[in-house]
Amino acid sequence: MKPEPASGAADEGELKLDAYLPYRLSVASNAVSGLIARAYQDRFGLTVPQWRLICVLAEDGGLTQGQLVARTVMDKVTVSRAAQGLLNRHLVARSEHQADGRSHVLALTPEGSGLHAEIAPLALAYEAALISGLAPEEVALLKRLLTRLQSAAGQLSGDPGSPTV
């Protein structure tokens, strides 16, 4: 699907980077991710992708690497590297997939679950600090709008797995 020029998004074809929504989203995402990445790396020796895998496995239980790619919206190489790092630290364990002998299931070990339980309150505290200047209805609106933007991006890219609103 080819996008049509949007009216009102910029002054008649003039691109101003600071007013360009994709740029603003990227800058905000990088700022938040960088802040949190430093905390996870400094205190727990985890990268952001590793933390995402831990969170998903804590929520969903054992998953294949393909399922982790789909769930985290990270590329295969990033998921593979993060998973290998967690395997090396014995935070996840790999087992054979019952239905597909070519695939493995990754699941948190007791040590991984313990680390998740230790980090989760810190993650929630960071989120609370980040949104402290917003009213609850603004936070809910922001989450809805981000979901809609993600869905629109998926539709424009032809990604059938993107969430729909």
N, C-alpha and C positions, 0 to 999 in steps of 0.2 A: 504494500500500500504506500503510495507516494503522498507525502504531506503537501497540503496547499499552503501558500503564504498566509499567515494569520494577520487579521486586521487588529490593530490596537496593541500588538505585542511589542512593536518598536515603531519609531517614527519613520513611516514610509520607506522601509528597506534599510534603514540605518541601524547597524548593530552596535549597541553600547554594551560592552562586556559586563559591567556591574549590574545592568538591568536585565541581562540574559538569564532566564530561569535555569537552563541546564548548568550554566557556570555557577550560579548561586547555590544550586543543590550540591554540586561537586565540592565547592569550597566549604560549605557547611558540613557535609559528610566527612571531608578530610580533617576538618578541625575537631569534630567529635571523635572520629576514629583515632586520630593522633593522640588526643588526650587520654582516651581509654587504653590505647595500645601501650602507652608509656606505663600506665599503672599496672596492667597485666604483665608486661615484660619485667618491670622492676621488682614487683612483689612476688610474682608467680612463675616467671620464666616462660610465659605463653605469648604466642602471637595472636593477633585478632582472629585469623582463620582457625587456629587451634581452639580458641575460646568458643567460636561459633559452633564448631563440631561438638565440643563438650556440651554446650547448651542444647543442641538439637538431639544428641543422644540421650541426654537427661530427660528431655520432654517426650521423645518418641520411642525410646528403646533402641534395640539393635537395628542398624540399617546397612544396606550395601553402599559402596562408594557412589554408584549411580544415583541412588536415592539421596545421598548426602549432597551431591552436586545439584540435584533438582531442588532440594529443600532449602539450601543455603544460597542458591543463585551465585555460586562461585564456580570458576572453571575447574576442569578435571585435574589439571596440574596442581593448582592451589590446594584442592581437597586432598590429593594424593600426598603432597608434601606435609600438609598439616597432620594427616592421619599417621604418616610414618613417624613424625616427631612425637605424637602421642603414644604410638606403639612402643617407640624406643624408651619412653619414660614410664611405661606400664600403666598409663592412664586409660588406655583402651585395649581391648583384646580382640583378636580376629578369630572367627570360627567359620567353618564351611557353611555355605548356604544350602539349606535342605533341598530346595527345588531346583537349584542351578549350580552344578558342580564347578562351573567356571568362575563363580562369584563367591565373595566372602562377605560375612556380616561383621560389622564393627559394633562393639558395645562397650560401655564404660565398665572399668574394673571398680572394685570397692574404693581403691585409691582415687580414681577419676571421679567417682560419685562424691567422695569426701571433699575433693578440691572444688567441685561445682558448688557444694553446700557452703564452702568457705567464701567463694568469690561472688555468688549470686547476691548476697546483701550489699556488697560493694558496688556491683553493677546497678542495682536498684537505687543506691544512694547517688551515683553519678547521674542517672536518669532524673531523679528528683531535683538535683541541683540544676541540671540543664533546663528543666521546664518550670523552675520555681517562679519565674517571672510571667508565666502564662496562667490564665484562668483554666479550670478544668474543661470548660466547653471549647476553649481554644486548642487545648491538647487533643481533644476528641476530633475536632475539625481538622487539625493538622494530620492526624493519623489517617482519617478518611481521604483527605486530599492526596497524601503520599501514596496510598493504595490505588487511587484512581490514576495518578501519574504513572505508577509502575504498570498498571494494566494497559494504559494507552501506549506506553513504550513497547510493551510486549506485542500489542496488536500491530503497531507500525513495523516492528521487526519481523512479524509473521511467526512469533513464538507462541505455539498453541498451549504451552504449559504456563503461560503467565496468568496471574490471578485476574478474575473478572469481578467487576463491581456490580 
